[in-house]
Amino acid sequence: MNLSITDASIKGVKIINYDNFVDLRGSIWTTYLDNKINIQDNIKFNHDKFSVSYKNVIRGIHYDNKTFKIVTAVYGAIDQVVVDMRKDSKTYKESLIFNIDDSNRFSILIPPMVGNGFRVKSDVAVYHYKLSYLGEYLDAENQYTLKWNDSSVDIDWNCENPILSSRDS
């Protein structure tokens, strides 16, 4: 099993590429190997979540001060957005957009205080979050939210009428 990890231009954000075996039956791939993805001593991935979202849904931009995330689109097509919200970072408020879909499967490792959001481009998308944190999980009421259209980060979502939660709007 081959996994390659490359650094993105925002410190701590990593692109995880892996083998994607395809034959007449379909495809199979690995998104996580414990001995290949070392992020920090004493940090283990301990929580998995999935979301199912429909075309033009925007989820995020959410972040907190302790959670590492590995995220990917398991099914469908998304624009994955990360925004550096670390005030002492050289790339503070810089964003990156990654196109992830069924034909170019890869994952993104997102460190604490880097915002995570995505827009669904296909009719439906299944999104996977693999989370690592110490202590209790910080759910929505304890996370930070950067408004999806915040002018200080100026993300081009390529979507005129997004479907948003009340939290995100």
C-alpha positions in Angstrom: 0.0 0.0 0.0 1.5 3.3 -1.1 0.7 6.5 0.6 2.4 9.8 -0.3 2.1 12.9 1.8 3.0 16.4 0.5 3.0 19.7 2.3 0.5 22.4 1.1 1.5 26.1 1.1 -0.3 26.6 4.5 1.9 25.1 7.3 0.5 21.9 8.7 -1.9 21.3 5.8 -0.9 18.1 4.0 -2.2 16.4 0.9 -2.5 12.6 1.3 -2.4 10.6 -2.0 -2.9 6.9 -2.0 -3.2 3.9 -4.3 -6.6 3.7 -6.0 -7.1 0.2 -7.4 -9.7 0.0 -10.2 -11.0 -2.9 -12.1 -14.2 -4.2 -13.7 -15.8 -4.5 -10.2 -15.2 -0.9 -9.2 -12.5 0.5 -7.0 -10.8 0.2 -3.6 -8.5 2.5 -1.8 -7.0 3.3 1.6 -7.3 6.7 3.3 -5.4 6.1 6.5 -2.5 4.0 7.7 -1.6 4.7 11.3 2.1 4.1 10.8 2.3 6.5 7.8 0.6 9.5 9.2 2.3 10.9 12.2 1.1 14.3 13.2 2.2 14.8 16.8 3.2 12.8 19.8 0.3 11.5 21.9 -2.3 12.3 19.2 -4.3 9.4 17.9 -7.3 9.6 15.5 -10.3 8.7 17.7 -13.5 9.8 15.9 -14.9 9.3 12.4 -17.9 11.2 11.0 -19.6 11.2 7.6 -21.9 13.8 6.0 -24.2 13.4 3.0 -24.8 16.7 1.2 -26.5 17.8 -1.9 -25.5 20.0 -4.8 -24.6 23.6 -3.9 -24.4 22.9 -0.2 -21.6 24.7 1.6 -20.5 23.3 4.9 -18.2 25.4 7.0 -15.9 27.2 7.5 -15.4 25.6 11.0 -12.3 25.2 13.2 -11.2 24.8 16.8 -8.0 25.0 18.8 -7.3 21.2 19.3 -8.7 19.1 16.5 -6.7 17.6 13.6 -8.8 16.4 10.7 -8.3 14.2 7.7 -11.0 14.9 5.2 -12.0 13.5 1.9 -15.0 13.1 -0.5 -15.8 9.4 -0.5 -18.4 9.8 -3.2 -19.2 12.7 -5.4 -17.4 16.0 -6.2 -16.5 18.8 -3.9 -14.4 21.9 -3.6 -12.5 21.5 -0.3 -11.5 24.8 1.3 -9.0 25.4 4.1 -8.3 28.8 5.7 -5.4 29.5 8.0 -6.9 31.2 11.1 -3.7 31.2 13.2 -3.0 34.9 13.9 0.7 34.3 14.3 1.0 32.4 11.0 2.7 33.8 7.9 -0.3 32.6 6.0 -3.0 34.0 8.3 -6.4 34.2 6.5 -4.9 32.6 3.3 -7.1 29.9 1.8 -6.6 26.9 -0.5 -9.2 25.2 -2.6 -8.8 21.5 -3.6 -11.0 19.8 -6.2 -11.7 16.3 -4.9 -13.9 13.8 -6.7 -14.3 10.1 -7.6 -11.6 10.2 -10.2 -8.9 12.0 -8.2 -9.3 10.7 -4.7 -7.0 12.1 -2.0 -7.4 13.5 1.5 -6.4 16.7 3.2 -4.9 16.8 6.7 -6.0 20.0 8.5 -4.4 21.1 11.8 -6.1 23.0 14.7 -7.0 26.6 14.0 -7.2 26.0 10.2 -10.7 26.3 9.0 -12.4 23.5 7.1 -15.3 23.9 4.6 -16.5 22.4 1.3 -19.0 23.0 -1.5 -20.7 20.1 -3.2 -20.5 20.2 -7.0 -22.1 16.8 -7.8 -25.8 16.0 -7.2 -24.8 14.3 -3.9 -21.5 13.9 -2.0 -20.4 11.7 0.9 -17.8 13.4 3.0 -15.6 11.7 5.6 -14.0 13.4 8.6 -11.3 11.5 10.6 -10.8 13.5 13.8 -8.0 13.5 16.4 -8.2 15.5 19.7 -7.3 15.2 23.3 -10.1 15.2 25.9 -13.7 15.8 24.8 -14.9 16.5 21.3 -15.6 20.2 20.7 -18.9 20.2 18.9 -20.6 23.0 17.0 -21.3 25.3 20.0 -17.6 25.2 21.0 -16.1 25.6 17.6 -15.3 28.8 15.7 -17.2 29.6 12.5 -15.9 31.9 9.7 -18.8 33.1 7.5 -18.6 31.3 4.1 -18.5 34.7 2.3 -16.3 36.6 4.6 -14.7 39.3 2.5 -11.4 39.2 4.4 -10.7 35.7 2.9 -12.6 36.2 -0.4 -13.2 32.6 -1.3 -14.6 32.0 -4.8 -17.1 29.2 -4.1 -18.4 29.2 -7.7 -21.9 29.1 -6.3 -24.5 32.0 -6.5 -27.2 30.5 -4.2 -25.6 28.1 -1.8 -27.6 25.9 0.6 -26.5 26.8 4.1 -27.2 25.8 7.7 -28.4 28.6 10.0 -24.9 28.4 11.7 -23.2 29.0 8.3 -25.5 31.7 7.1 
